[in-house]
């Protein structure tokens, strides 16, 4: 029971600072869940993010669900998910009640502008970290460039390629071509 409460409280705190969501949260989740608590490795966290990208919902919420499940099974998954959701729901309810009264204030608009810059930096930091851990040889660099071209190029194509399709195609590539980015062990 103590571990379930800990999962709830840790993810309650994380959910309350989930500004920017998804990849903006990677450095914060890494510091707390990998470095401080040892609940996952960075590679596991990166895998959870990849899976979270392909599944419905908010990436960081999905990660909390995966971490909770890893720690304490279904009960841990439920506690971490509820913990993650509690803070944002409360905050959103308060903001929704007052936002229309304050959204036009110059100070509020400036605060949001500052937060957007911070979120960009956090996302960039996450990209650099993922790049260093993921693009480790010519094969992974080639895959990266193809996916980058398809993702960025879809803005100029008559159709947009959904991110989930790119993630699934990359996973299929990994299955077909073996251990992408990892040296094969000599037999």
C-alpha positions in Angstrom: 0.0 0.0 0.0 2.9 2.3 0.8 4.4 1.9 -2.7 1.0 2.5 -4.3 0.6 5.8 -2.3 4.2 6.7 -3.4 3.4 6.1 -7.0 0.2 8.3 -6.7 2.1 11.1 -5.0 5.1 11.1 -7.3 2.9 11.2 -10.4 0.6 13.8 -8.8 3.6 16.1 -8.5 4.8 15.3 -12.0 1.3 15.9 -13.4 1.1 19.3 -11.8 4.2 20.4 -13.7 3.4 18.8 -17.0 3.7 22.0 -19.0 4.2 21.2 -22.6 3.5 17.6 -22.2 5.1 14.7 -24.0 8.7 15.3 -25.0 9.0 18.5 -23.0 8.6 16.2 -20.0 11.4 13.8 -20.9 14.2 15.6 -19.0 12.0 16.0 -16.0 10.9 12.4 -16.0 14.4 11.2 -16.5 15.7 13.2 -13.6 13.0 12.0 -11.3 12.2 8.5 -12.4 15.6 7.4 -13.7 18.3 9.4 -11.8 16.6 10.0 -8.5 14.4 6.9 -8.0 15.8 4.3 -10.3 12.3 3.2 -11.4 13.4 2.8 -15.0 16.5 3.2 -17.2 16.8 5.9 -19.8 16.4 3.3 -22.5 13.2 2.0 -20.9 11.9 5.6 -20.6 12.7 6.2 -24.3 10.8 3.0 -25.2 7.8 4.1 -23.1 7.8 7.4 -25.0 7.9 5.6 -28.3 5.0 3.4 -27.3 3.2 6.4 -25.8 3.5 8.1 -29.1 1.6 5.3 -30.8 -1.1 4.8 -28.3 -4.1 7.1 -27.6 -3.7 9.8 -24.9 -1.0 12.1 -23.6 2.5 10.7 -23.9 3.6 11.5 -20.3 0.4 10.1 -18.9 1.0 6.8 -20.9 4.5 6.8 -19.5 3.2 7.1 -15.9 0.9 4.2 -16.6 3.8 2.0 -17.9 6.0 2.9 -14.9 3.2 2.2 -12.5 2.6 -1.2 -14.1 6.3 -2.0 -14.0 6.5 -1.2 -10.3 3.2 -2.7 -8.9 1.2 -4.3 -11.8 -2.3 -3.2 -12.6 -2.8 -1.5 -9.1 0.4 0.5 -9.6 -0.7 1.5 -13.1 -4.0 2.7 -11.8 -2.4 4.7 -9.0 0.2 6.4 -11.1 -2.3 7.2 -13.8 -4.8 8.7 -11.3 -2.0 10.6 -9.6 -0.9 12.0 -12.9 -4.4 13.1 -13.8 -5.5 14.6 -10.4 -3.3 17.7 -10.5 -4.0 18.7 -14.2 -7.7 18.2 -13.8 -7.8 20.4 -10.7 -5.6 23.1 -12.4 -7.6 23.0 -15.6 -10.9 23.4 -13.7 -9.5 26.5 -11.9 -8.1 28.0 -15.0 -11.3 27.3 -17.0 -13.3 29.1 -14.3 -11.0 32.2 -14.4 -9.3 32.2 -17.8 -12.0 34.1 -19.7 -11.6 36.9 -17.1 -7.9 37.1 -17.3 -6.8 35.8 -20.7 -6.8 39.3 -22.3 -4.5 40.7 -19.6 -1.1 41.6 -20.9 0.7 40.0 -18.0 -1.1 36.7 -18.6 -0.2 36.8 -22.3 3.4 37.5 -21.5 3.5 34.6 -19.0 2.2 32.2 -21.7 4.8 33.5 -24.1 7.5 32.8 -21.6 6.1 29.3 -20.9 6.1 28.5 -24.6 9.8 29.4 -24.9 10.6 27.1 -21.9 8.6 24.3 -23.5 10.6 24.7 -26.7 13.8 24.4 -24.8 12.7 21.3 -22.9 11.6 19.7 -26.1 15.0 20.5 -27.8 16.8 19.1 -24.7 14.8 15.9 -25.1 15.5 15.7 -28.8 19.3 16.0 -28.1 19.2 13.3 -25.5 17.2 11.0 -27.6 19.5 11.7 -30.6 22.6 10.8 -28.6 21.0 7.5 -27.4 19.3 6.5 -30.7 21.4 7.6 -33.7 24.5 5.5 -33.1 25.6 4.2 -36.5 25.0 4.6 -40.2 21.8 2.5 -40.2 20.2 4.5 -37.5 21.4 7.8 -39.1 19.8 6.6 -42.4 16.5 5.7 -40.7 16.6 9.1 -38.9 17.1 11.0 -42.2 14.3 9.1 -44.0 11.9 9.7 -41.1 12.9 13.3 -40.8 12.4 13.8 -44.5 9.0 12.1 -44.4 7.8 14.0 -41.3 9.1 17.4 -42.4 8.4 16.8 -46.1 4.8 15.9 -45.5 4.1 19.7 -45.0 4.9 20.0 -48.8 3.2 16.8 -49.9 -0.5 16.6 -50.8 -1.0 14.3 -47.8 0.3 14.3 -44.3 1.9 11.2 -42.9 0.6 10.6 -39.4 3.3 10.3 -36.6 1.9 6.9 -35.6 2.5 5.5 -39.1 6.1 6.8 -38.9 6.7 5.2 -35.5 5.1 1.9 -36.6 7.2 1.8 -39.8 10.3 2.5 -37.8 9.4 -0.4 -35.5 8.9 -2.7 -38.5 12.3 -1.5 -39.9 13.9 -2.5 -36.6 12.2 -6.0 -36.7 13.2 -6.6 -40.3 16.8 -5.4 -40.1 17.6 -6.8 -36.7 19.0 -5.0 -33.7 19.1 -1.4 -35.0 21.8 0.6 -33.4 23.2 -2.3 -31.4 26.2 -4.3 -32.2 25.5 -7.9 -33.0 27.1 -10.4 -30.6 29.5 -12.8 -32.0 28.4 -16.4 -31.7 
